Amino acid sequence: MGDLPSGTELVRPFLPSRDFDLSMAFYEALGFEVLLRDEVGIFAVGAGGFILQRFYVKQWAENFMMQLMVDDLDAWWAHIEKLDLPGRFGVQPPKPPAMQPWGLRVAYVYDPCGVLWHVTQRREGAAQD
């Protein structure tokens, strides 16, 4: 970590929302833990998290991506399929796991304002995963 002060361990990006309540419900349905529901929503997922804000710019939202590294992509895909995200939240249909040209197996999920989540299988022995 070089010269970083101690206690620096969590990065939380700010995600946009067009409909804050719908996006809160979407992330809760995925199983992310709500830490705060107020003017922003703060979610925990695994060792990380994010802040859902009441802010939306179409071009930004539809070009924003998140990566969720998981140990068992097939289990996550089964979980995602059971949720009927398009029916419940009006989102684009999730895309099933597939090996990508860059060497990662990935499923894709869109949130209610167009943020694209890469749900990605962690590779054994790959420290960056």
N, C-alpha and C positions, 0 to 999 in steps of 0.2 A: 504493500500500500504506500510505500514511500513516506512522505512527510505529512500525510493526512492526520488531522487530529483524531484521537480515539473517540469512539462513539458514532462514527460515520458508517452506517450500515444499511440504510434503506433509501432507495430512490423510488418516488411515486410520481409517475406522469399524470398530467391532467387530461382527462378524456372529455370530449364534447358531448352534449346531449341536446337534441332538438325538443324532446319531451322528457323532462327530468324524471317524472314519476314512472313512465313506461320503461325508461332505461334502468332505473333502480330495480323495478320488478324483474326485468330481463336478467340482470346480473345476480339477483337473489335466486332466480329460478335455476341459473347455472350452478348455484351452490357456493358462490363467493360470499365470504363473511362480511356483513355490514358492521363497520366500526363506528360510523357516524352517519346520521341522516339529518341534515339541516340545510343550510344554504348550499352546501356541497354534500356529496356522498363519498365516504371513504370506505374502500373495500380492501380486505386482505384476501390473498390467494397464495397458498404455499408460503414461501419465504418473502414474497413481495406484496405488492398492492398497487392501487391507483386511486385517484381522486376524480370523481364524476362531477363535472361542473355544469352549471346552468348557462351554457354558452354554446353557440352553434354557428359555424360558417360552413356551408355546404362543401366548398372546395377543400377545406381543411379536413373536415370529418371524413370525406370519402377518399382521402389520401393518407389517413392516419392508420397505422398498423401496430398491433401488439403481438408479442410472442409469448405463449404459455408453454413452457417445457414440462413434459409429463413423462412418468416412468412407463405407463401403459396406455398407449394411444388407442388401442382397441377398446379398452374399458371406457375411456373418455368418449369415444365415438358412440358406443352403446348408450351411454348416459345422455349425450346430445340428441340422439335420435328419439329417445323416449320423451323428450321435452316438447316436441312439436313446436319448435321456435317460430316457424313461418305462420302457423295457425294461431298461436297465442300472441305473437308480437309483431306480425306483419313484416318480418325480415326476409331477406333473400334466403333461399334454402341453403343449409350448410353443405359443404362439399366434402365427400368422404376421404378418408386417408389415402394418400398416394405418395409414392416415392418421387421426389422432385429432382430435377437435373443437378442441383447443388448438393445432393447427397443426404437430404433429410426427408423423413416420412412425415407428411403434414396433412391435417384436416383443416378446413377453413370455416369460420363462423363469422357472420356479420351481425353487428349490434343494430339497434333500432335507428341509428342515424348514419350508418354506413361504415363505422369503424370495423376494419377487418382484423380478426384474430387468427393467428397461425397457431394452432394447437399441434405441437411438435413432439415427436418421439425422441426422448433423450437417448443418446448413443453411449454404449458402454465404452469406457476408456477415453472418451472425448471430454477433456477437462472444461472446454468452453460450453458444453451442454449442461 
